Amino acid sequence: MAQISLDKIFKRYGAVQTIHGVDLDIGDGEFVAFVGPSGCGKSTMLRMIAGLEEISGGRLTIGDKLVNDIEPKGRDVAMVFQDYALYPHMTVAQNIGFGLKMRGEAPATIAEKVAEAARILQLEELLDRRPGQLSGGQRQRVAMGRAIVRKPKVFLFDEPLSNLDAKLRVEMRTQIKRLHRMLRTTTIYVTHDQVEAMTLADRVVVLRKGEIIQHGKPLDLYERPNCRFVAEFIGSPQMNILSGRAVSSDRGATVEFDGGAITLPRLDAPSGAAIEIGLRPEHLQPCPKDQADFIVDVDVLEELGSDTLAICFLNGRELTVRIPAEESRNTGTRLPLRFDRKHLHLFDSASGARLDFAA
């Protein structure tokens, strides 16, 4: 079994603490993605799990074994790096089988395991080539093959697709998804790309400044972020944020903002409180003027084929709206918009925390 448990893990470099008492349990066979901005600690966390960084405090267990002081080779994990780390003078087959050779396995066993990994990753016709003769996607598959043949308890991926172009990234996401479905090996995947995290992971862990801000199923984070930071980080294009304030009355509450107002049956915020209104681009819909929540000025249309991104302004505040391509062709300079209250997000301006309300 390969459950992973982080119990109050922290990391300190001299007087500077970069990871702050992280608690996290990862189930056997689960695919978990660590996401967050540069410097949030996601790669440091991965390297501590791998044994490449010393743990300053707390307990890290893999299975039922405490591994804080165990060398990387004794943790039974395999890591796939961003830069592939292939030996240029070796063939694909030799690169995949190198770790097995170092462990002293028989040549026949190595050949069998290399052939099986090559079949899984569709590398059979490339086994005699060297890394310099491969594309970026092929080299990354070789690096994955080198991890697969070891049959580790845990796969660790450190931004493995960041060096690939957009088309190859999509192809490799599919490969990694299939690989996990086939092998069901516990996997931790570090990325700065929230689209990768959303499409690949069973669970997404959002980090900021060495702390876990929220974790859960990808759609849970998308539909109910617990703070403005997560709301803006999850989702593409980024969530629109408007500034407003709460006004209470006997009939409920109103959130007023520059350009409109939203009336709600209930809002857990005092009258006069500063509030931020979150509206995703895909949840804003063009409508007749008399049905609009507000009207924006269209600045730029980015046609993507199936839909269009309209970059607009509401009293000087920039908003992005995702609209069907056929509707964008009739878009003028003024665009009436409405939104479904069930897709509304409200946050306390001071703390950034999500506010509870009834729509």
C-alpha positions as CSV (number, residue, x, y, z in Angstrom):
1,M,0.0,0.0,0.0
2,A,1.3,3.5,-0.8
3,Q,-0.7,6.0,1.3
4,I,1.3,9.2,1.9
5,S,0.8,11.2,5.1
6,L,2.3,14.6,5.8
7,D,1.9,15.5,9.5
8,K,2.9,19.1,10.4
9,I,5.7,19.2,7.8
10,F,7.8,22.3,7.6
11,K,10.9,23.4,5.9
12,R,13.5,25.9,7.0
13,Y,16.5,27.4,5.3
14,G,18.5,29.0,8.1
15,A,16.2,31.5,9.7
16,V,13.7,31.5,6.8
17,Q,10.8,29.1,7.0
18,T,9.3,28.2,3.6
19,I,6.8,25.4,4.4
20,H,4.6,26.0,7.4
21,G,3.3,22.9,9.2
22,V,1.5,21.2,6.3
23,D,-1.0,18.4,7.0
24,L,-2.1,16.2,4.1
25,D,-3.2,12.6,3.5
26,I,-3.0,11.0,0.1
27,G,-4.8,7.8,-0.5
28,D,-3.4,4.6,-2.2
29,G,-3.7,5.0,-5.9
30,E,-4.8,8.6,-5.8
31,F,-3.6,11.2,-8.3
32,V,-3.0,14.5,-6.5
33,A,-1.8,17.7,-8.1
34,F,0.0,20.5,-6.2
35,V,-0.6,23.9,-7.8
36,G,0.2,27.5,-6.9
37,P,2.2,30.5,-8.0
38,S,6.0,30.5,-8.3
39,G,7.6,30.3,-4.9
40,C,4.6,28.8,-3.1
41,G,6.5,25.7,-2.1
42,K,5.0,23.0,-4.3
43,S,8.3,21.7,-5.7
44,T,10.0,21.9,-2.3
45,M,7.1,19.7,-0.9
46,L,7.7,17.2,-3.8
47,R,11.4,17.1,-3.2
48,M,10.9,16.5,0.5
49,I,8.7,13.5,-0.3
50,A,11.3,12.2,-2.7
51,G,14.1,12.6,-0.1
52,L,15.9,15.2,-2.2
53,E,15.3,17.9,0.4
54,E,15.7,17.4,4.2
55,I,12.6,17.8,6.3
56,S,13.1,20.4,9.0
57,G,10.2,19.1,11.1
58,G,7.1,17.0,11.2
59,R,6.5,13.4,10.1
60,L,6.4,12.0,6.6
61,T,5.1,8.4,6.1
62,I,4.8,6.4,2.9
63,G,2.7,3.3,3.5
64,D,3.3,2.5,7.1
65,K,6.9,3.5,7.1
66,L,8.3,6.8,8.6
67,V,10.7,8.0,5.9
68,N,12.1,11.3,7.3
69,D,15.6,10.0,7.6
70,I,15.5,7.4,4.7
71,E,17.6,8.0,1.6
72,P,15.7,8.6,-1.7
73,K,16.6,5.1,-3.0
74,G,15.0,3.5,0.1
75,R,11.6,5.3,-0.3
76,D,10.5,3.3,-3.4
77,V,9.5,6.4,-5.3
78,A,10.2,7.4,-8.9
79,M,10.5,11.0,-10.0
80,V,10.0,12.5,-13.5
81,F,11.7,15.8,-13.9
82,Q,11.0,18.8,-16.1
83,D,14.3,18.5,-18.0
84,Y,14.0,14.7,-18.8
85,A,17.5,14.0,-17.3
86,L,18.3,11.4,-20.0
87,Y,21.8,10.1,-20.8
88,P,22.6,11.5,-24.3
89,H,25.0,8.7,-25.2
90,M,22.6,5.9,-24.4
91,T,19.7,4.5,-26.5
92,V,16.1,4.8,-25.4
93,A,16.2,1.1,-24.3
94,Q,19.4,1.7,-22.3
95,N,18.0,4.9,-20.7
96,I,14.8,3.1,-19.6
97,G,16.6,0.2,-18.2
98,F,19.5,2.0,-16.6
99,G,18.1,2.1,-13.1
100,L,17.4,-1.7,-13.2
101,K,20.9,-2.3,-14.4
102,M,22.3,-0.3,-11.4
103,R,20.1,-2.5,-9.1
104,G,21.8,-5.6,-10.6
105,E,18.8,-7.1,-12.3
106,A,19.4,-9.8,-15.0
107,P,19.7,-8.6,-18.6
108,A,16.8,-10.8,-19.6
109,T,14.6,-9.3,-16.9
110,I,15.6,-5.8,-17.9
111,A,14.8,-6.4,-21.5
112,E,11.4,-7.8,-20.6
113,K,10.5,-4.8,-18.4
114,V,11.8,-2.3,-20.9
115,A,9.7,-3.9,-23.7
116,E,6.6,-3.7,-21.5
117,A,7.2,0.0,-20.7
118,A,7.9,0.7,-24.3
119,R,4.6,-1.0,-25.3
120,I,2.6,1.0,-22.7
121,L,4.2,4.3,-23.9
122,Q,4.2,3.5,-27.6
123,L,8.0,3.7,-27.8
124,E,8.7,0.3,-29.4
125,E,10.0,1.7,-32.7
126,L,12.3,4.2,-30.9
127,L,14.2,1.8,-28.6
128,D,17.4,2.0,-30.7
129,R,17.5,5.8,-31.0
130,R,19.3,8.3,-28.8
131,P,17.7,11.3,-27.0
132,G,19.0,13.7,-29.5
133,Q,17.0,12.0,-32.2
134,L,13.7,12.4,-30.3
135,S,11.1,15.1,-30.0
136,G,10.4,16.7,-26.6
137,G,7.3,14.6,-26.2
138,Q,9.1,11.4,-27.0
139,R,11.9,12.3,-24.6
140,Q,9.4,12.9,-21.8
141,R,7.8,9.5,-22.5
142,V,11.3,7.9,-22.2
143,A,11.7,9.6,-18.8
144,M,8.3,8.2,-17.8
145,G,9.3,4.7,-19.0
146,R,12.4,4.9,-16.8
147,A,10.1,5.5,-13.9
148,I,7.6,2.8,-14.9
149,V,10.0,-0.1,-15.1
150,R,10.9,0.3,-11.4
151,K,7.3,-0.3,-10.4
152,P,7.6,2.1,-7.5
153,K,5.0,2.7,-4.8
154,V,4.8,6.4,-5.8
155,F,5.2,8.5,-9.0
156,L,6.4,12.1,-8.5
157,F,6.1,14.5,-11.4
158,D,7.8,17.9,-11.2
159,E,6.3,20.2,-13.9
160,P,7.0,17.5,-16.6
161,L,5.3,19.3,-19.5
162,S,6.5,22.8,-19.1
163,N,9.1,22.5,-21.8
164,L,6.6,21.3,-24.4
165,D,4.6,23.3,-26.9
166,A,0.8,23.6,-26.4
167,K,-0.1,20.7,-28.8
168,L,2.4,18.3,-27.1
169,R,1.2,19.3,-23.6
170,V,-2.3,18.2,-24.5
171,E,-1.1,14.9,-26.0
172,M,1.1,14.2,-23.0
173,R,-1.7,15.0,-20.5
174,T,-3.7,12.2,-22.3
175,Q,-0.7,9.9,-22.0
176,I,-0.3,10.5,-18.3
177,K,-4.0,10.1,-17.6
178,R,-4.0,6.8,-19.4
179,L,-0.9,5.7,-17.6
180,H,-2.4,6.3,-14.2
181,R,-5.7,4.6,-15.1
182,M,-3.7,1.6,-16.2
183,L,-1.2,1.4,-13.3
184,R,-3.2,3.0,-10.4
185,T,0.1,4.0,-8.8
186,T,-0.1,6.8,-6.2
187,T,0.9,10.0,-8.0
188,I,1.8,13.5,-7.0
189,Y,2.0,16.0,-9.8
190,V,3.5,19.5,-9.4
191,T,2.4,22.1,-12.0
192,H,1.9,25.9,-12.3
193,D,-0.7,25.2,-14.9
194,Q,-4.1,24.8,-13.3
195,V,-5.6,23.4,-16.5
196,E,-3.2,20.4,-16.2
197,A,-4.2,20.0,-12.6
198,M,-7.9,20.2,-13.3
199,T,-7.8,17.7,-16.1
200,L,-5.4,15.2,-14.6
201,A,-6.0,15.0,-10.8
202,D,-8.4,13.2,-8.6
203,R,-7.7,16.0,-6.1
204,V,-6.1,19.4,-6.4
205,V,-4.0,21.0,-3.6
206,V,-3.7,24.8,-3.8
207,L,-0.6,26.3,-2.1
208,R,0.4,29.8,-1.3
209,K,3.5,30.9,0.7
210,G,4.2,27.4,2.0
211,E,0.6,26.7,3.2
212,I,-2.3,24.7,1.9
213,I,-5.1,27.1,1.1
214,Q,-7.7,24.6,-0.1
215,H,-7.8,21.0,-1.4
216,G,-10.5,19.0,-3.0
217,K,-11.9,17.6,-6.2
218,P,-11.2,19.9,-9.2
219,L,-14.8,20.8,-9.8
220,D,-15.4,21.5,-6.1
221,L,-12.6,24.1,-6.1
222,Y,-14.0,25.6,-9.3
223,E,-17.6,25.7,-8.1
224,R,-16.9,26.6,-4.4
225,P,-13.5,28.2,-3.8
226,N,-13.0,29.1,-0.2
227,C,-11.3,32.4,-0.8
228,R,-10.6,34.9,-3.5
229,F,-7.1,33.5,-4.1
230,V,-8.4,30.1,-5.0
231,A,-11.2,31.6,-7.0
232,E,-8.8,33.5,-9.2
233,F,-6.3,30.7,-9.5
234,I,-8.7,28.0,-10.6
235,G,-10.5,28.6,-13.9
236,S,-9.4,29.9,-17.3
237,P,-9.9,32.7,-18.1
238,Q,-9.5,34.0,-14.6
239,M,-12.6,35.0,-12.6
240,N,-13.7,38.6,-12.8
241,I,-13.8,40.5,-9.5
242,L,-15.9,43.6,-8.9
243,S,-15.8,45.7,-5.7
244,G,-19.0,46.4,-3.8
245,R,-20.6,46.8,-0.4
246,A,-23.4,45.2,1.5
247,V,-26.7,47.0,2.3
248,S,-29.1,45.2,4.6
249,S,-32.8,45.6,4.7
250,D,-35.9,43.9,6.1
251,R,-36.3,42.0,2.8
252,G,-32.8,40.6,2.8
253,A,-29.5,42.1,1.5
254,T,-28.3,44.0,-1.5
255,V,-24.7,44.0,-2.8
256,E,-24.2,47.3,-4.6
257,F,-21.4,47.9,-7.0
258,D,-20.4,50.5,-9.6
259,G,-22.8,49.6,-12.4
260,G,-25.5,47.6,-10.7
261,A,-26.8,45.8,-7.6
262,I,-27.6,42.2,-6.6
263,T,-30.5,41.5,-4.2
264,L,-30.2,38.4,-2.1
265,P,-32.5,36.7,0.4
266,R,-29.6,36.3,2.9
267,L,-26.0,37.5,3.1
268,D,-23.7,36.7,6.0
269,A,-22.0,40.2,6.1
270,P,-22.9,43.3,8.1
271,S,-24.5,46.3,6.3
272,G,-21.7,48.5,4.9
273,A,-19.2,45.7,4.7
274,A,-16.8,45.9,1.7
275,I,-17.4,42.9,-0.5
276,E,-15.8,41.5,-3.7
277,I,-18.1,39.9,-6.3
278,G,-16.7,37.0,-8.3
279,L,-18.2,36.3,-11.8
280,R,-16.6,33.7,-14.1
281,P,-16.4,34.7,-17.8
282,E,-18.4,31.7,-18.8
283,H,-21.3,32.6,-16.4
284,L,-21.9,36.0,-17.9
285,Q,-24.5,35.8,-20.7
286,P,-25.5,38.4,-23.4
287,C,-29.2,39.3,-23.0
288,P,-31.9,41.9,-24.0
289,K,-31.2,45.2,-22.4
290,D,-34.3,45.1,-20.2
291,Q,-33.1,41.8,-18.6
292,A,-29.5,42.9,-18.0
293,D,-27.8,43.0,-14.6
294,F,-25.4,45.5,-16.1
295,I,-24.2,46.8,-19.4
296,V,-20.5,46.8,-20.5
297,D,-18.5,48.5,-23.2
298,V,-16.8,46.0,-25.5
299,D,-13.1,46.7,-26.2
300,V,-11.6,43.7,-27.8
301,L,-13.0,40.4,-29.3
302,E,-10.7,37.4,-29.2
303,E,-12.2,34.8,-31.6
304,L,-11.3,31.2,-30.6
305,G,-13.4,29.3,-33.0
306,S,-16.1,27.6,-30.9
307,D,-16.5,30.7,-28.7
308,T,-15.2,34.2,-28.3
309,L,-13.6,36.1,-25.4
310,A,-14.9,39.6,-25.1
311,I,-12.7,42.0,-23.2
312,C,-15.0,44.7,-21.8
313,F,-15.1,47.5,-19.4
314,L,-17.7,48.3,-16.7
315,N,-17.1,51.9,-15.5
316,G,-13.4,51.5,-16.0
317,R,-13.2,48.0,-14.5
318,E,-12.0,45.3,-17.0
319,L,-14.2,42.2,-17.4
320,T,-13.8,39.1,-19.6
321,V,-16.9,37.5,-21.0
322,R,-16.9,34.1,-22.8
323,I,-19.7,34.0,-25.4
324,P,-20.7,31.7,-28.2
325,A,-19.0,32.5,-31.5
326,E,-22.3,33.0,-33.4
327,E,-23.4,35.6,-30.8
328,S,-20.2,37.5,-30.9
329,R,-20.7,38.4,-34.6
330,N,-23.6,40.6,-33.6
331,T,-21.9,42.2,-30.7
332,G,-21.9,45.9,-30.7
333,T,-19.9,48.3,-28.6
334,R,-22.4,48.0,-25.8
335,L,-23.2,44.6,-24.4
336,P,-26.0,43.9,-21.9
337,L,-25.1,41.0,-19.6
338,R,-26.9,38.9,-17.0
339,F,-25.7,36.0,-14.7
340,D,-27.3,33.1,-12.9
341,R,-27.2,33.8,-9.1
342,K,-26.2,30.1,-8.5
343,H,-22.8,30.9,-10.1
344,L,-22.2,34.0,-8.0
345,H,-19.2,34.2,-5.6
346,L,-18.9,36.7,-2.8
347,F,-15.7,37.4,-0.7
348,D,-14.9,39.5,2.2
349,S,-12.7,42.3,0.9
350,A,-10.4,42.4,4.0
351,S,-9.7,38.7,4.5
352,G,-10.5,37.3,1.0
353,A,-12.6,34.6,2.7
354,R,-15.8,33.3,1.0
355,L,-19.0,34.7,2.3
356,D,-22.1,32.5,2.7
357,F,-25.3,33.7,1.2
358,A,-28.7,32.5,-0.2
359,A,-29.3,33.2,-3.9
